[in-house]
Amino acid sequence: MSFDERLENVFRLSRALEKHKREMVSMAVKDLLFTVRDSAREVDITVDRLRMFGEAAPSLRDRGPLGGKGSSVSLMLSYNGSAWLNTAITSIYLVGNRVNVKFSSKGAEVMRLTEEMYRPIFGDAVTFYRGGGTKFLEASLADPGVSSVVIFGFDGNVLPYEEAFRRSGKKLVFEGPGQDPFIVFGDADSDLALSDLMTAKFMYSGQTCTAPKRIFIHSSVYGEFLDRFADRVRRLRVGDPSEDGTDITPVASDLAVERIRRQLADARARGAGIVVGGEVRGNLVFPTIVKGASDDMLGMREEVFGPVAFTTPFDTEEEVLRRASAHKYGLRAAVFGGESARRVADGLRGEAYCHPVERISFGKFGTVALNQTRAESWRGAFVTKAVGGYGYSGWIWETLGGAFRTKQGPKLLSVETSVP
């Protein structure tokens, strides 16, 4: 099949997804407990991204599968998505790979609907695996027809497989968690910063790797900004994901909920205050603002995968740069303000595209937004915009010329699973 035929299949998928929008939203609400509004917006964004592959076509047209004609890529997906997962699948397919896809067990109905849309368009070029994650990964490592494995997941589950990838010679592309800093200077456009914080933090009830997690606010505006933030959070509607007006729904992962319980208990024990929320009923985490957080608190060190915002004041650009960069995750950072903000953003920003590193490296971020919303900075992700991070937020293991190496930084799945 030619590149143009594959590209047309991706466009056909965009039309099928548009046609099945209502059903996809219903499955996301049922499987993942996402709100109707978030799920509908995700479908719209995904349709737009699939059509953006037309812009990427000139740079991808002459590329071929990493493992040669007929080779496959194994793709393991996380639960925190429904429609957007199609972007990852088609990125890998477009350059000529066969793709074997493993959905999260939480997304069984989303996978069923996706498979129904794919079968008449892609035939057996894209297949769907129904077994467990460990067996999927081990089978992929053993299969000579699999050139590479792409995993969206938790770093702690993947790090133990380094030696297995060394032995196999296969490539791993890993996309992991974020504990993203959100930095507001005293001269920032506070309306822009607050609007982006509300949207980016509480969409999907906080269950995104790029949600703001560590909220640094300059001490000169900390109290005022916190008051306005709290006022907005109090207006969020908590309830049934199937109701149109709902903003916050139960967190899908039991493990994420348990971590949030520990993080809130630790914050209280260390003297932080709860401005809003702080209540957890079953898997329903009420939208929460923690004030006076210190960097040694669990909620500042671990990923917070839910609607809980840890906020902390800072005094100087040197301080906030040091604190923001001293972390094991380095996916995305957002900075708002004037010249000091620009210097901090420059200090946090990594290289434009993934590159070899001696070992997993820390202190930089794959995407740094300066006075820009998450929607703007993330537009075209995995299609025309390379994304990914440093630290344990993401890396590549590959063997090139007999030598094993690690790469980090923003990447395109299409490029990393293909050759010129």
DAHUZI-V782122 format. One line per field, one symbol per residue. ss: DSSP state (H for helix, E for strand, C for the rest). burial: I if it has 16 or more other C-alpha atoms within 10 Angstrom, else O. Layout:
ss = ???
burial = ???
This chain:
ss = CCHHHHHHHHHHHHHHHHHCHHHHHHHHHHHHCCCHHHHHHHHHHHHHHHHCHHHHHHHHCCCEECCCCCCEEEEECCCCCCCCHHHHHHHHHHCCCEEEEECCHHHHHHHHHHHHHHHHHHHHHEEEECCCHHHHHHHHHHCCCEEEEEEECCHHHHHHHHHHHHHHCCEEEEECCCCEEEEECCCCCHHHHHHHHHHHHHHHHHCCCCCEEEEEEECCCHHHHHHHHHHHHHCCCECCCCCCCCCECCCCCHHHHHHHHHHHHHHHHCCCEEEECCCEECCEECCEEEECCCCCCHHHHCCCCCCEEEEEEECCHHHHHHHHHCCCEECEEEEECCHHHHHHHHHHECCCCCEEECCCCCCCECEEEECCCHHHHCCCECCCECECCEECCEEEEEEECCEEEEEECCECHHHHCEEC
burial = OOIOOIIIIIIIIIOIIIOIIOOIIIIIIIIIIIIIIIIIOIIIIIIOIIIOIIOOIOOIIOIIIIIOOOIIIIIIIIIIIIIIIIIIIIIIIIIIIIIIIIIIIIIIIIIOOIIOIIOOIIOOIIIIOOOOIOOIIOOIIOOOIIIIIIIIIIIOOOOOOOOOIIOIIIIIIIIIIIIIIIIIIIOIOIOOIIOIIIIIIIIIIIIIIIIIIIIIIIIOIIOOIIOOIIOOIOOIOIIIIIOOOIIIIIIIIOOIIOIIIOIIIIIIOOOIIIOIIIOIOOIIIIIIIIIIIIIOIIIIIIIIIIIIIIIIIIOOIOOIIOOIIOIIIIIIIIIIIIOIIIOIIOIIIIOOIIOOOOOIIIIIIIIIIIIIIIOOIIOIIIIIOIIIIIIIIIIIIIIOOOOOIIIIIIIIIIIIIIOO
